[in-house]
Amino acid sequence: MDDKLLIQMALGITPPWYVKDIDLNVSKKRMDIYLDFTKGTKFPCPVCNKLCDLHDTKEKVWRHLDFFHHETYIHARVPRTKCDGDDVKLVEVPWTRQNTGFTLFFEALIVAMSKEMSVSSIAELINIHENSVWIILAHYVEEARAKMDLSELDTIGVDEISVKKGHSYVTLFYDLNQSRVIHIENGKKRSVFKNFREVLSRKIDPDNIKYISMDMYPAFRGGAREYFPNAKIVYDKFHIVKMMNDAIDKVRRKEYQTNKDLGKTRFMWLKNPENLSDREIAKIRSIKDLDTKTAKAYRFKLGLQRLWDIKNIEVAREYLDKWHYWGTHSNIKEIITLAKMIKRNSHGILESIKQGISNGVVEGLNNKIKTAFKRSYGLKTEKCRNTMIFLMAGKLRLPTRC
């Protein structure tokens, strides 16, 4: 088989295009493939799609996938057309998109690699500038986001993550049913819900949202009630237990001032009994024998966690009322404060149990995002940051032509 025809078949080039010439430079590890089109061919106008005669051509070069460790470049004189009512326009060619110096196959490879590698590593491996990688990723992310189907969206999760030092946060909105990030807002004020509603309204009726799962942060509660008045606010187990763990740690820190036995035990109180090592079990038992407030607070945590094992919602309501009574009579300031807060928001906790809504999906996605941030050693711009978040957690339909 003719080598030009072989390369043409490998590239997927079809008439009127054909491989005119191939230049393989072994010393430079570079291959240049020259394409041309059949003389007399008419091309569609990029504006009106009408077949037109050529106005002229413009020489173009695109980086393609490496050929056996040889950097490969495609060259072609791309036709320009001019039809009635339209200016001179460069026609679209099948192996690339407009205004890029890379083929579709090459860009698809970059997108696939970005799921496992940092942008800097990709750029170094394939020998292009980091900015070029970011431009490619941002293009396909935005294209996929525009096509994101939200027609079945009715349950959303909301959480904030720290994006850099100095209390800089972004608020992420999640589709809990599809386990994906669907929107990003800077900050964590109640206005993030206003902005989210405006964006969401371009695709669906925001009043279709039935449930919003989040923590008890006042700005979130206020924003959800103001901008999604028809949605029920629910508080899932993860956030409640996290608040409980924070309360235990406050008790431990205060009690440590007079009881040094509590030193180096911070992470033990975060675990459930079945996850403790033999050494940790012995340590906790010895602390319990001292009748410490920390050990007492830990028992309140275990009691609270049992709430989510109750399937009957009325029984769960009665249990939560009893736990609230025990907490407010615990003589531990931090537990009393938390018990009162949980009581005030018990409707959202019980609704979460009733509907089986959990933010476990959110925590899993957040971990993926944070891992990507660490792998990137910081992201230069907001656009880069958002692009990476959607790549990692957006479940976008991205190109796979590689």
MOHUTA-V613609 format. One record per residue. N is the residue number from 1. RES is the residue in one small letter. NEAR is the number of other ideal C-beta (glycine too) atoms within 8 Angstrom. Layout:
N,RES,NEAR  N,RES,NEAR
//
This chain:
1,m,4  2,d,5  3,d,7  4,k,11  5,l,9  6,l,9  7,i,11  8,q,10  9,m,8  10,a,6  11,l,11  12,g,7  13,i,11  14,t,5  15,p,5  16,p,6  17,w,11  18,y,12  19,v,13  20,k,7  21,d,7  22,i,11  23,d,8  24,l,7  25,n,9  26,v,6  27,s,4  28,k,5  29,k,8  30,r,10  31,m,12  32,d,10  33,i,15  34,y,11  35,l,12  36,d,8  37,f,9  38,t,7  39,k,4  40,g,4  41,t,8  42,k,7  43,f,10  44,p,9  45,c,14  46,p,9  47,v,7  48,c,7  49,n,6  50,k,7  51,l,6  52,c,12  53,d,5  54,l,10  55,h,9  56,d,7  57,t,8  58,k,8  59,e,8  60,k,8  61,v,8  62,w,13  63,r,11  64,h,14  65,l,9  66,d,9  67,f,8  68,f,4  69,h,5  70,h,11  71,e,9  72,t,13  73,y,12  74,i,12  75,h,10  76,a,11  77,r,8  78,v,11  79,p,13  80,r,13  81,t,15  82,k,9  83,c,10  84,d,3  85,g,4  86,d,9  87,d,4  88,v,7  89,k,11  90,l,9  91,v,12  92,e,7  93,v,8  94,p,7  95,w,11  96,t,9  97,r,7  98,q,6  99,n,3  100,t,10  101,g,6  102,f,12  103,t,12  104,l,10  105,f,11  106,f,12  107,e,14  108,a,12  109,l,11  110,i,14  111,v,13  112,a,9  113,m,10  114,s,12  115,k,8  116,e,4  117,m,10  118,s,8  119,v,13  120,s,9  121,s,8  122,i,13  123,a,13  124,e,7  125,l,8  126,i,9  127,n,6  128,i,7  129,h,6  130,e,8  131,n,6  132,s,11  133,v,14  134,w,12  135,i,8  136,i,13  137,l,14  138,a,11  139,h,9  140,y,13  141,v,14  142,e,8  143,e,8  144,a,13  145,r,10  146,a,6  147,k,7  148,m,10  149,d,5  150,l,10  151,s,6  152,e,7  153,l,12  154,d,8  155,t,13  156,i,13  157,g,13  158,v,12  159,d,12  160,e,9  161,i,10  162,s,7  163,v,8  164,k,6  165,k,3  166,g,4  167,h,4  168,s,7  169,y,10  170,v,12  171,t,13  172,l,15  173,f,12  174,y,15  175,d,12  176,l,14  177,n,8  178,q,7  179,s,10  180,r,10  181,v,14  182,i,11  183,h,9  184,i,11  185,e,10  186,n,7  187,g,9  188,k,10  189,k,7  190,r,10  191,s,8  192,v,13  193,f,13  194,k,11  195,n,9  196,f,12  197,r,11  198,e,8  199,v,8  200,l,12  201,s,9  202,r,5  203,k,7  204,i,9  205,d,5  206,p,10  207,d,6  208,n,8  209,i,14  210,k,8  211,y,14  212,i,14  213,s,16  214,m,15  215,d,9  216,m,11  217,y,9  218,p,6  219,a,9  220,f,14  221,r,11  222,g,9  223,g,14  224,a,14  225,r,9  226,e,10  227,y,11  228,f,13  229,p,6  230,n,6  231,a,10  232,k,8  233,i,12  234,v,13  235,y,13  236,d,12  237,k,9  238,f,11  239,h,12  240,i,12  241,v,11  242,k,9  243,m,12  244,m,12  245,n,11  246,d,8  247,a,13  248,i,14  249,d,10  250,k,9  251,v,14  252,r,14  253,r,8  254,k,7  255,e,12  256,y,10  257,q,6  258,t,4  259,n,9  260,k,5  261,d,7  262,l,11  263,g,6  264,k,3  265,t,12  266,r,8  267,f,6  268,m,10  269,w,14  270,l,6  271,k,9  272,n,7  273,p,7  274,e,4  275,n,5  276,l,11  277,s,5  278,d,6  279,r,6  280,e,10  281,i,10  282,a,8  283,k,10  284,i,13  285,r,8  286,s,9  287,i,13  288,k,9  289,d,6  290,l,9  291,d,6  292,t,11  293,k,8  294,t,14  295,a,12  296,k,11  297,a,17  298,y,11  299,r,8  300,f,15  301,k,13  302,l,10  303,g,9  304,l,12  305,q,11  306,r,9  307,l,12  308,w,7  309,d,6  310,i,10  311,k,4  312,n,6  313,i,8  314,e,6  315,v,8  316,a,13  317,r,10  318,e,8  319,y,11  320,l,14  321,d,8  322,k,8  323,w,13  324,h,13  325,y,8  326,w,11  327,g,13  328,t,9  329,h,6  330,s,12  331,n,4  332,i,11  333,k,5  334,e,11  335,i,13  336,i,12  337,t,9  338,l,12  339,a,14  340,k,10  341,m,10  342,i,14  343,k,9  344,r,6  345,n,10  346,s,11  347,h,6  348,g,11  349,i,14  350,l,12  351,e,13  352,s,14  353,i,12  354,k,7  355,q,8  356,g,5  357,i,12  358,s,11  359,n,14  360,g,8  361,v,11  362,v,14  363,e,9  364,g,9  365,l,15  366,n,11  367,n,8  368,k,10  369,i,14  370,k,9  371,t,9  372,a,12  373,f,12  374,k,7  375,r,8  376,s,11  377,y,6  378,g,6  379,l,8  380,k,4  381,t,6  382,e,6  383,k,8  384,c,12  385,r,12  386,n,9  387,t,12  388,m,13  389,i,14  390,f,14  391,l,14  392,m,12  393,a,11  394,g,14  395,k,6  396,l,11  397,r,4  398,l,9  399,p,9  400,t,6  401,r,6  402,c,8
//
